[in-house]
């Protein structure tokens, strides 16, 4: 009862200021568009990998979500997808950028992986200058003694548009290029040319 009276008072004040629109059950702005417009901010501040905004009228919406959702009170689901932790090594000497571990999930793209690396390494300001490389021989490539600049002959660059298939049960990652799946192992190389 303590919360009802302030609500009634605020509604009466809004009715005097705005008019009959104060009694509307809809919001004066589009909540979904607001979330879409601020997606990057939410990803960074909440430390999330992805945000998916859905409407309650979509066919795959759970009944519980429909019940809990109301204008001004969106329903939020947090989902942890299974993934594999892989290592990305920087072969550039004296760069200050070292080996980093990143968790990849099924459906990741090269762009998403670059964003994950940039999120972990604050020194990377321009994602377009970040290049990812896969070993041509995923078994022996990472075991050979690294030589500065030799990654160009031992590796192939991952290009934007390549997809990643993560097989958690088999601890295996495949690169999807032009409809072909290529086993790439769990160790990669990254370079950053400022």
C-alpha positions in Angstrom: 0.0 0.0 0.0 3.0 2.3 0.7 3.9 2.2 -3.0 0.4 2.6 -4.4 -0.2 6.1 -3.1 3.0 7.6 -4.6 2.1 5.9 -7.9 -1.4 7.4 -7.8 0.1 10.9 -7.0 2.6 10.7 -9.8 -0.1 9.5 -12.3 -2.4 12.4 -11.2 0.5 14.9 -11.6 1.3 13.5 -15.1 -2.4 13.7 -16.0 -2.5 17.4 -15.2 0.7 18.1 -17.1 0.4 15.8 -20.1 -3.3 15.0 -20.4 -5.0 11.7 -21.2 -1.7 10.3 -22.7 -0.5 9.9 -19.1 -3.0 7.0 -18.7 -1.7 5.2 -21.7 -0.4 1.7 -21.1 2.1 2.0 -24.0 5.4 3.9 -23.7 6.1 7.0 -25.7 9.2 5.4 -27.2 10.1 2.1 -28.9 11.9 0.0 -26.3 13.3 -2.4 -28.8 14.8 0.4 -30.9 16.3 2.0 -27.8 18.0 -1.3 -26.9 19.3 -1.7 -30.5 20.6 1.8 -30.6 22.5 1.3 -27.4 23.6 -2.3 -28.1 27.4 -1.6 -28.2 27.2 0.4 -24.9 25.4 -2.5 -23.2 27.8 -5.1 -24.6 30.8 -3.1 -23.2 29.4 -2.2 -19.8 27.7 -5.5 -19.1 30.7 -7.5 -20.5 28.6 -9.6 -22.8 29.5 -11.3 -26.1 26.1 -10.8 -27.8 22.7 -9.2 -27.3 19.6 -10.4 -29.1 16.5 -8.2 -28.9 13.3 -10.1 -29.5 9.6 -9.2 -29.4 7.1 -11.2 -27.4 5.0 -11.9 -30.5 7.8 -14.0 -32.1 6.8 -17.7 -32.3 9.8 -19.0 -30.2 9.0 -16.8 -27.2 8.6 -18.8 -24.0 5.2 -18.4 -22.1 7.0 -17.3 -19.0 8.6 -14.4 -20.9 5.3 -13.3 -22.3 3.8 -13.3 -18.8 6.7 -11.3 -17.2 7.1 -8.8 -20.0 5.3 -5.4 -19.8 5.8 -1.9 -21.2 8.7 -0.4 -19.3 9.6 -3.7 -17.8 11.4 -5.9 -20.4 12.3 -9.5 -19.7 16.0 -10.4 -19.8 17.5 -13.9 -20.3 21.2 -14.5 -19.8 22.4 -17.6 -21.6 25.9 -19.1 -21.4 26.7 -21.0 -24.6 29.2 -23.9 -24.4 32.5 -23.1 -26.1 36.2 -23.9 -26.3 39.1 -21.8 -25.0 41.7 -21.2 -27.7 45.0 -19.3 -27.6 46.1 -16.5 -29.9 49.8 -15.7 -29.9 51.4 -12.5 -31.2 54.6 -13.3 -33.0 55.7 -9.7 -33.3 58.8 -9.1 -31.1 58.8 -6.2 -28.6 55.2 -5.3 -29.4 53.8 -5.6 -25.8 51.0 -7.7 -27.1 51.2 -11.3 -25.7 49.4 -14.6 -25.9 45.7 -14.4 -25.0 43.0 -17.0 -24.4 39.6 -16.5 -25.8 36.5 -18.7 -25.6 34.9 -19.4 -29.0 31.3 -20.6 -29.4 29.6 -22.2 -32.4 28.7 -19.6 -35.0 31.4 -17.1 -34.1 32.7 -15.1 -37.1 36.1 -13.6 -37.6 34.6 -10.2 -36.8 33.3 -11.5 -33.5 36.6 -13.1 -32.6 38.4 -9.8 -33.3 35.9 -8.0 -31.0 36.6 -10.5 -28.3 40.4 -10.0 -28.6 40.0 -6.2 -28.6 37.9 -6.4 -25.5 40.6 -8.3 -23.7 43.6 -6.3 -25.0 42.8 -2.6 -24.4 45.8 -1.5 -26.5 44.0 -2.6 -29.7 42.0 0.5 -30.8 41.5 -0.3 -34.5 39.9 -3.7 -35.0 40.5 -3.4 -38.8 44.3 -3.4 -38.1 43.9 -6.7 -36.3 44.6 -9.9 -38.4 43.9 -13.4 -37.3 45.9 -16.4 -38.7 45.4 -20.1 -38.6 48.3 -22.6 -38.8 48.5 -24.5 -42.1 49.5 -27.5 -40.0 47.4 -27.3 -36.8 49.2 -30.1 -35.1 52.9 -29.2 -35.7 52.6 -25.5 -36.6 52.4 -24.1 -33.0 55.1 -26.5 -31.9 57.8 -25.2 -34.1 60.2 -22.6 -32.8 58.8 -19.2 -33.7 60.8 -16.9 -36.0 59.9 -13.3 -36.3 57.8 -12.8 -39.5 57.8 -16.5 -40.2 54.0 -16.7 -39.5 53.3 -15.5 -43.0 54.7 -18.8 -44.5 53.4 -21.1 -41.7 49.9 -19.6 -41.5 46.9 -18.5 -43.6 45.0 -15.4 -42.7 41.4 -15.7 -41.6 39.2 -13.4 -43.7 36.0 -11.6 -42.7 33.1 -13.8 -43.6 34.7 -17.1 -42.5 32.5 -18.9 -40.0 33.6 -21.0 -37.0 32.1 -24.4 -36.0 32.9 -25.3 -32.5 32.6 -29.0 -31.5 32.8 -28.8 -27.7 32.4 -32.6 -27.1 35.3 -33.4 -29.6 37.4 -30.4 -28.5 37.7 -29.4 -32.1 37.3 -26.2 -34.1 36.6 -26.0 -37.8 36.8 -23.1 -40.1 34.0 -22.8 -42.7 35.2 -21.4 -46.0 33.1 -21.6 -49.1 31.0 -24.5 -47.7 34.2 -26.5 -46.8 35.0 -27.3 -43.1 38.7 -27.2 -42.3 40.1 -28.4 -38.9 42.2 -25.5 -37.5 43.2 -26.7 -34.1 43.1 -24.7 -30.9 46.0 -22.4 -31.4 46.1 -19.3 -33.6 48.2 -16.3 -34.3 47.2 -12.6 -34.3 49.0 -9.5 -35.5 48.2 -5.9 -35.0 49.6 -3.3 -37.4 48.9 0.1 -35.9 
